[in-house]
């Protein structure tokens, strides 16, 4: 039997110590969910979220049909969810309730502090008159601020949006000359990565947009000065590093199905 020299043992040990441990990949398993009930893997914050059967699989559906009936009274679910997620009713979160209610969101349980890494989800557009939007929610702060990357079937584009001080504003759109014409009857994959300040998003494997968090905003519409909240110095949700909860995002009366939600920390 060959015996390793002390020097070889020391070198091998050094390599083991220096090698970073890979963070565990989190795959959301919907098999034990009950169709017709709210999901247990996600915490619905705003909107109607239900588990549906899709052939042999289960999916999480945001049902936009009750949106108009409930939009005038969004606070109850928001207060209850804030208590469950943060242990108390957050005043800033409550102040944002009215505007927040235009964007149905559900927060993934068990991922409290996503930073660098990848998030992917499969989605299918089901319906919607005002909107048909499906997205990934991330960088969710205790006061209700968030970032979201989404595909919009009414505009056929991908966009990164931010929510701060009770208002949502665009950060970056995919190339306006390129339309992503997706088949609504099929599943599609939306994927995002964050690496420090670098953000990228893909749709069905095609790079859709890139953005550097912390960048100074460009001019507004018709060359107007950007809103003060668009400057990262005034808006923590736009400042790297990303650090917060993650989940699913939608808009107004959109109805979309989601499955195969995967979080891969760097």
FENRA-V960907 format. One record per residue. N is the residue number from 1. RES is the residue in one small letter. PHI is phi in radians with two decimals (* if undefined). Layout:
N_RES_PHI + N_RES_PHI
This chain:
1_x_* + 2_x_-1.40 + 3_x_-1.79 + 4_x_-1.23 + 5_x_-1.25 + 6_x_-0.96 + 7_x_-1.16 + 8_x_-1.12 + 9_x_-1.10 + 10_x_-1.12 + 11_x_-1.14 + 12_x_-1.12 + 13_x_-1.12 + 14_x_-1.11 + 15_x_-1.12 + 16_x_-1.09 + 17_x_-1.19 + 18_x_-1.32 + 19_x_-1.24 + 20_x_-1.23 + 21_x_-1.34 + 22_x_-1.25 + 23_x_-1.24 + 24_x_-1.27 + 25_x_-1.33 + 26_x_-1.96 + 27_x_-1.91 + 28_x_-1.30 + 29_x_-1.71 + 30_x_-1.73 + 31_x_-1.10 + 32_x_-1.59 + 33_x_-1.25 + 34_x_-1.85 + 35_x_-1.06 + 36_x_1.59 + 37_x_-1.93 + 38_x_-1.08 + 39_x_-1.18 + 40_x_-1.68 + 41_x_-1.39 + 42_x_-2.06 + 43_x_-1.75 + 44_x_-1.12 + 45_x_-1.75 + 46_x_-2.38 + 47_x_1.72 + 48_x_-1.82 + 49_x_-2.07 + 50_x_-2.39 + 51_x_-1.51 + 52_x_-2.21 + 53_x_-1.59 + 54_x_-2.22 + 55_x_1.13 + 56_x_-1.44 + 57_x_-1.78 + 58_x_-2.00 + 59_x_-2.44 + 60_x_-1.74 + 61_x_-1.92 + 62_x_-1.62 + 63_x_-1.74 + 64_x_-1.45 + 65_x_-1.10 + 66_x_-1.44 + 67_x_-1.03 + 68_x_-1.09 + 69_x_-1.23 + 70_x_-1.85 + 71_x_-1.18 + 72_x_-1.45 + 73_x_-2.42 + 74_x_-1.52 + 75_x_-1.27 + 76_x_-1.07 + 77_x_-1.10 + 78_x_-1.10 + 79_x_-1.13 + 80_x_-1.10 + 81_x_-1.20 + 82_x_-1.08 + 83_x_-1.12 + 84_x_-1.18 + 85_x_-1.39 + 86_x_-2.08 + 87_x_1.49 + 88_x_-2.78 + 89_x_-1.42 + 90_x_-1.54 + 91_x_-1.08 + 92_x_-1.13 + 93_x_-1.09 + 94_x_-1.14 + 95_x_-1.08 + 96_x_-1.48 + 97_x_-1.00 + 98_x_-1.09 + 99_x_-1.23 + 100_x_-1.00 + 101_x_-1.16 + 102_x_-1.31 + 103_x_-2.20 + 104_x_-1.04 + 105_x_-2.40 + 106_x_-2.37 + 107_x_-1.69 + 108_x_-1.21 + 109_x_-1.40 + 110_x_1.60 + 111_x_-2.08 + 112_x_-1.62 + 113_x_-2.63 + 114_x_-1.27 + 115_x_-2.10 + 116_x_-1.44 + 117_x_2.54 + 118_x_-2.23 + 119_x_-2.23 + 120_x_-2.36 + 121_x_-2.68 + 122_x_-1.70 + 123_x_-2.39 + 124_x_-2.45 + 125_x_-1.32 + 126_x_-1.80 + 127_x_-3.08 + 128_x_2.45 + 129_x_-1.70 + 130_x_-1.29 + 131_x_-2.57 + 132_x_-2.46 + 133_x_-2.12 + 134_x_-2.36 + 135_x_-2.67 + 136_x_-1.84 + 137_x_-1.66 + 138_x_-2.72 + 139_x_0.99 + 140_x_-1.33 + 141_x_-1.72 + 142_x_-1.05 + 143_x_-1.55 + 144_x_1.70 + 145_x_-1.15 + 146_x_-2.77 + 147_x_-2.06 + 148_x_-2.56 + 149_x_-1.95 + 150_x_-2.51 + 151_x_-1.85 + 152_x_-2.03 + 153_x_-1.33 + 154_x_-1.47 + 155_x_-1.91 + 156_x_1.02 + 157_x_-2.45 + 158_x_-2.02 + 159_x_-2.57 + 160_x_-1.80 + 161_x_-2.12 + 162_x_-2.16 + 163_x_-2.23 + 164_x_-2.69 + 165_x_0.95 + 166_x_1.40 + 167_x_-2.28 + 168_x_-1.71 + 169_x_-2.43 + 170_x_-1.27 + 171_x_-1.93 + 172_x_-2.71 + 173_x_-1.87 + 174_x_-1.17 + 175_x_-0.95 + 176_x_-1.12 + 177_x_-1.40 + 178_x_-1.89 + 179_x_-1.74 + 180_x_-1.60 + 181_x_-1.59 + 182_x_-1.75 + 183_x_-1.33 + 184_x_-1.20 + 185_x_-1.44 + 186_x_-2.06 + 187_x_-1.42 + 188_x_-2.32 + 189_x_-1.90 + 190_x_-1.89 + 191_x_-2.36 + 192_x_-2.33 + 193_x_-2.30 + 194_x_-2.23 + 195_x_-2.42 + 196_x_1.18 + 197_x_-1.60 + 198_x_-1.50 + 199_x_-2.14 + 200_x_-2.44 + 201_x_-2.39 + 202_x_-2.20 + 203_x_-2.22 + 204_x_0.89 + 205_x_1.44 + 206_x_-1.72 + 207_x_-1.06 + 208_x_-1.81 + 209_x_-2.81 + 210_x_-2.34 + 211_x_-2.71 + 212_x_-1.86 + 213_x_-1.05 + 214_x_1.64 + 215_x_-1.22 + 216_x_-1.20 + 217_x_-1.26 + 218_x_-1.43 + 219_x_-1.13 + 220_x_-1.41 + 221_x_-1.08 + 222_x_1.02 + 223_x_1.37 + 224_x_-1.17 + 225_x_-1.14 + 226_x_-1.15 + 227_x_-1.11 + 228_x_-0.95 + 229_x_-1.24 + 230_x_-1.44 + 231_x_-1.48 + 232_x_-0.96 + 233_x_-1.10 + 234_x_-1.75 + 235_x_-2.37 + 236_x_-1.03 + 237_x_-1.20 + 238_x_-1.65 + 239_x_-1.62 + 240_x_-1.28 + 241_x_-1.50 + 242_x_-1.12 + 243_x_-2.82 + 244_x_2.99 + 245_x_-1.37 + 246_x_-2.35 + 247_x_3.04 + 248_x_-2.01 + 249_x_-2.34 + 250_x_-2.61 + 251_x_-2.55 + 252_x_0.71 + 253_x_-1.68 + 254_x_-1.07 + 255_x_-2.12 + 256_x_-2.44 + 257_x_-1.87 + 258_x_-2.30 + 259_x_-2.72 + 260_x_0.94 + 261_x_-1.40 + 262_x_-2.27 + 263_x_-1.99 + 264_x_-2.12 + 265_x_-1.10 + 266_x_-1.22
